[in-house]
Amino acid sequence: MDEPPIQHHTAEHGTPAMATRARDSIEDPIMTARCVNVYYGEKHAVKNVSLDIGRNQVLAMIGPSGCGKSTFLRCLNRMNDTIPSARVDGVITLDGQDIYDRKQDVAQLRARVGIVFQKPTPFPQSIYANVAYGPRIHGLAKNRGDMDELVNTSLQRAGLWDEVKDRLSQPGTSLSGGQQQRLCIARTIAVNPEVILMDEPTSALDPIASAKIEDLIDELKANYAIAIVTHNMQQAARVSQRTAYFHMGDLVEVGPTNLIFTNPQQKLTEDYITGRFG
């Protein structure tokens, strides 16, 4: 298939106009990525990506499988550090601070930038212990009363309290898939993050459970910045204020969601959204 060449971002020449237009619409982003490259050994998985994450809004990252969107997402809280062959270049900041600085405490970073994975990953412990895990490690609760309140508030914010308040001592794994995913969101919220990353958070869930997660994302953006990777374009259109389209490791286009879906500036974006490929 003949495709137009994608304009690469380079440190020497700045970023191309297609990305600049969208970035200019964001004032005071909570996170910035500039000229980010990710390599797995010889494979160049993410190529010169520059992208901002705004406060109190949802950024959706869409694109075909293997296009680099999940890899880029994992750069934002240094999850790629756990992969021996991975190398990350470029600058990523949180509140103006370089998250790859040698002085950065990675555990602290991951409390501030939480992640929710594709498959629900509750710990094999009680519902209560799942939510209390992070606050306990980070010393966020002085006593049992404080911890009870933190667990209660986190479960309420995750839209799960009413369903589990009478069985907090039961295993987290005893919940349904959708409830388990909301438990993982509660666990993320419990350490008071600034940013929540979500990697295909509803792909393992049925439509009803997925709709609950989407409603939850809409509520959570009042308190958090959210970046979500999704294969589901309807979901991206429903939950996000900005959308970034990735293709073969490149950030092709980013902008307000309504414009990306109704008036994309790049042919590659248009072809993907109209179903010509992907």
Residue pairs with C-beta under 8 A, 6 or more apart in sequence:
1 277
3 267
3 268
4 267
4 268
6 247
6 248
6 250
6 252
6 268
7 16
7 18
8 16
8 47
8 48
8 250
9 15
9 16
9 19
9 35
9 47
9 48
9 49
9 50
9 251
10 35
10 48
11 35
11 48
14 20
15 23
15 50
18 252
18 253
18 254
18 265
18 266
19 50
19 51
19 251
19 253
19 254
21 255
21 265
22 242
22 244
22 253
22 254
22 255
22 256
23 50
23 51
23 52
23 254
25 242
25 255
25 256
26 52
26 54
26 242
28 55
29 52
29 53
29 54
29 55
30 53
30 54
30 55
30 94
30 95
30 194
30 195
30 225
31 52
31 53
31 76
31 92
31 93
31 94
31 113
31 195
31 225
32 51
32 52
32 53
32 91
32 92
32 93
33 49
33 50
33 51
33 52
33 72
33 75
33 76
33 90
33 91
33 92
34 50
34 90
34 91
34 92
35 48
35 49
35 50
35 89
35 90
35 91
36 46
36 48
36 49
36 50
36 51
36 72
36 75
36 88
36 89
36 90
36 91
36 92
37 44
37 46
37 47
37 48
37 49
37 88
37 89
37 90
38 44
38 45
38 46
38 68
38 71
38 72
38 75
38 80
38 86
38 87
38 88
38 89
39 45
39 85
39 86
39 87
39 89
40 83
40 85
40 86
41 85
44 249
45 68
45 71
45 249
46 68
46 71
46 72
46 75
46 249
47 68
47 249
47 250
48 90
48 250
49 68
49 72
49 90
49 246
49 250
49 251
50 251
51 59
51 72
51 244
51 251
51 254
53 59
53 76
53 195
53 225
53 227
54 225
54 241
54 242
55 225
56 221
56 222
56 223
56 224
56 225
57 221
57 225
57 226
57 240
57 241
57 242
58 217
58 218
58 221
58 226
58 227
58 228
58 239
58 240
58 241
58 242
59 225
59 226
59 227
59 228
59 240
59 241
59 242
59 243
59 244
60 228
60 229
60 230
60 235
60 236
60 239
60 240
60 242
60 243
60 244
60 257
61 69
61 72
61 73
61 227
61 228
61 229
61 230
61 243
61 244
61 246
62 69
62 229
62 230
62 231
62 233
62 236
62 243
62 244
62 245
62 246
62 272
63 69
63 245
63 246
63 247
63 252
63 272
63 278
64 247
64 272
64 277
64 278
65 231
67 246
67 247
67 248
67 249
68 246
68 248
68 249
68 250
69 229
69 244
69 246
70 199
70 200
70 229
71 80
72 246
73 115
73 197
73 199
73 227
73 229
74 80
74 115
74 197
74 199
75 88
75 92
76 92
76 99
76 113
76 195
76 197
76 227
77 99
77 109
77 110
77 113
77 114
77 115
77 195
77 197
78 99
78 100
78 106
78 109
78 110
79 115
80 86
80 88
81 106
88 100
91 98
91 100
92 98
92 99
92 100
93 99
94 109
94 112
94 113
94 194
94 195
95 194
97 104
98 104
99 109
99 113
107 137
108 138
111 134
111 138
111 191
111 192
111 193
112 193
112 194
112 195
113 193
113 194
113 195
113 196
113 197
114 188
114 189
114 191
114 193
114 195
114 196
114 197
115 188
115 196
115 197
115 198
115 199
116 181
116 184
116 185
116 188
116 196
116 197
116 198
116 199
116 201
117 184
117 199
117 201
118 199
118 200
118 201
118 203
118 204
119 204
120 177
120 180
120 181
120 183
120 184
120 204
121 184
122 130
122 171
122 172
122 173
122 175
122 180
122 183
122 184
122 187
123 129
123 130
123 133
123 172
124 171
124 172
124 173
125 133
125 171
125 172
126 168
126 169
126 170
126 171
126 172
127 155
127 164
127 167
127 168
127 169
127 170
127 171
127 172
127 175
127 183
128 151
128 168
128 169
129 172
130 172
130 183
130 186
130 187
131 150
131 151
131 154
131 155
131 183
131 186
131 187
131 190
132 141
132 147
132 150
132 151
132 190
133 187
133 190
134 140
134 187
134 188
134 190
134 191
135 141
135 147
135 150
135 190
135 191
136 147
138 191
140 146
140 150
140 190
140 191
140 192
141 147
141 150
150 190
151 168
151 190
152 161
154 186
154 187
154 189
154 190
155 161
155 164
155 165
155 183
155 186
157 186
157 189
157 219
157 220
157 223
158 182
158 183
158 185
158 186
158 189
158 216
159 182
159 212
159 215
159 216
159 219
160 179
160 182
160 183
160 186
163 179
164 170
164 175
164 179
164 183
167 174
172 180
172 183
173 180
175 183
176 209
177 204
177 205
177 206
177 209
178 205
178 206
178 208
178 209
178 210
178 212
178 213
179 209
181 201
181 202
181 204
181 205
181 209
181 213
182 212
182 213
182 216
185 196
185 201
185 213
185 216
185 220
188 196
189 196
189 220
189 224
193 224
194 224
194 225
195 224
195 225
195 226
195 227
196 220
196 224
196 225
196 226
196 227
197 226
197 227
197 228
198 217
198 226
198 227
198 228
198 229
199 228
199 229
200 229
200 230
200 231
201 213
201 228
202 209
202 210
202 213
202 214
202 230
202 232
202 235
203 230
203 231
203 232
205 213
210 235
214 235
214 238
214 239
217 226
217 228
217 239
218 239
220 226
221 241
228 236
228 239
228 240
230 236
233 261
233 273
236 243
236 257
237 243
237 257
237 261
240 257
241 256
241 257
242 254
242 255
242 256
242 257
243 254
243 255
243 256
243 257
243 260
243 261
244 251
244 253
244 254
245 251
245 252
245 253
245 254
245 260
245 264
245 266
245 268
245 269
245 272
245 273
246 252
247 268
247 272
252 266
252 268
252 269
253 260
253 264
253 265
253 266
253 268
253 269
254 260
255 265
260 269
260 273
261 273
264 270
264 273
270 276
271 277
271 278
272 278
